[in-house]
Amino acid sequence: MQVYFDNAATTIMDTQVIDEMADTMRNIFGNPSAIHSKGRQAKAAVELARKNIAKMLRCNSSEIIFTGSGTEADNMALRCAVNDLGVTHIITSEIEHKAVLDTAKSLESKESLNVSYVKLDIYGKADLKDLEVLTKKHPGSLISLMHANNEIGSLNDVKAISKIARENQCYFHSDTVQTIGHYPIDLSNWDVDFITCSAHKFHGPKGVGFMYKNKSLKIRPIVTGGGQESSMRAGTENVTGIVGLAKALEIANNGIQDKIRSVQAIKTYFINQLEEKIVGTCFNGDITPEGGLYTVLNVSLPPSEKSSTLLFQLDINGVYVSGGSACNSGAIGSSHVLKGIKHPDNRSVVRFSFSKYTTKKEVDYAINKLKSLI
Ligand SMILES: Cc1ncc(COP(=O)(O)O)c(C=O)c1O
């Protein structure tokens, strides 16, 4: 048996998405910038995808800028805020995705910009009192705090953060890469400046995402060299990927509450089984259904002889997991997120992440393998 528990790293593509993309590849090959019918056909496919995405997120089509990844979208949000909005201070946290952390550090080293890191609680959630203090000290900053952490799943309160941002004239970017397609996101109800998305996290294709930018903001492109994306991102559009993204989001949003309930039930079953079968297991991050992403479970296991090779042993046994985030897999204990929540170094950490395709039988298989290895 092979069981895939690494859905926070990436997900298997939905067959309907593959079919729609294959159709697009076969039938739509024009360059969307070309003025003849083949070009106009491709442009129409991109614009239809944009319109559908905007409708699902309840924002304007003009607020969606397609990118080549979630990483690029995060880069764009931070770099545009500094280049075009007069931001000289970024308030973020030590457990953001590297797409945010490394970009903030790179801007700090080159521009006249400073970065502050908000305090975190034991679950890795932003301490809102500290955020208030920081925003009062640095009005006009960019706050960049993720909606859900990709390693431990803890959710930040986006509405409470945006309230603090607005009270202190700050801009607000939230990395929503782990939550778009997982929760119904209604931007007419969220007061944010930027959010970011990556299609491969919800059964769509890799190498395509977008940045939502509030229409009130005037920003300039990071990638220059053409007028695509309303002159916001140069380069011939990934028409097939964009069509796939829109289709994947449509499928993800369809019956989303039922999916949340059934995947959360799998996660709860996983937690209960672990507690019963592997004594000494603890969980990192907020594991309550209200406070934690239902697709992610980060587990600290009791030390054992096999700790150092646990991920490898699980792999040979057909259980595919990560040690932290995908880029940290294999390097148990070295994750910046676990350091950020002061996780003790002597325990092995495994991130199990689920999707609508995960079954109880797969959970039983993984737990039995884990038990036999520990
Ligand atoms: C929270 C978060 N932000 C950004 C990214 C980067 O997205 P992409 O893989 O599309 O570059 C990821 C992917 O792991 C993520 O989990």
The ligand as an SDF file (V2000), in Angstrom:
LIG
                    3D

 16 16  0  0  0  0  0  0  0  0999 V2000
    2.3340   29.1940    3.0410 C   0  0  0  0  0  0  0  0  0  0  0  0
    3.0150   29.0480    1.7300 C   0  0  0  0  0  0  0  0  0  0  0  0
    3.3930   30.1470    1.0550 N   0  0  0  0  0  0  0  0  0  0  0  0
    3.9800   30.0820   -0.1390 C   0  0  0  0  0  0  0  0  0  0  0  0
    4.2540   28.8790   -0.7410 C   0  0  0  0  0  0  0  0  0  0  0  0
    4.9230   28.8480   -2.0710 C   0  0  0  0  0  0  0  0  0  0  0  0
    4.0590   28.4450   -3.0840 O   0  0  0  0  0  0  0  0  0  0  0  0
    4.6530   27.8470   -4.4600 P   0  0  0  0  0  0  0  0  0  0  0  0
    4.9830   26.4090   -4.1810 O   0  0  0  0  0  0  0  0  0  0  0  0
    3.5690   28.0020   -5.4560 O   0  0  0  0  0  0  0  0  0  0  0  0
    5.8530   28.6620   -4.7860 O   0  0  0  0  0  0  0  0  0  0  0  0
    3.9080   27.6980   -0.0600 C   0  0  0  0  0  0  0  0  0  0  0  0
    4.2400   26.3590   -0.6360 C   0  0  0  0  0  0  0  0  0  0  0  0
    4.7810   25.5220    0.0290 O   0  0  0  0  0  0  0  0  0  0  0  0
    3.2620   27.7870    1.1910 C   0  0  0  0  0  0  0  0  0  0  0  0
    2.8840   26.6970    1.8600 O   0  0  0  0  0  0  0  0  0  0  0  0
  1  2  1  0
  2  3  1  0
  2 15  2  0
  3  4  2  0
  4  5  1  0
  5  6  1  0
  5 12  2  0
  6  7  1  0
  7  8  1  0
  8  9  2  0
  8 10  1  0
  8 11  1  0
 12 13  1  0
 12 15  1  0
 13 14  2  0
 15 16  1  0
M  END
$$$$
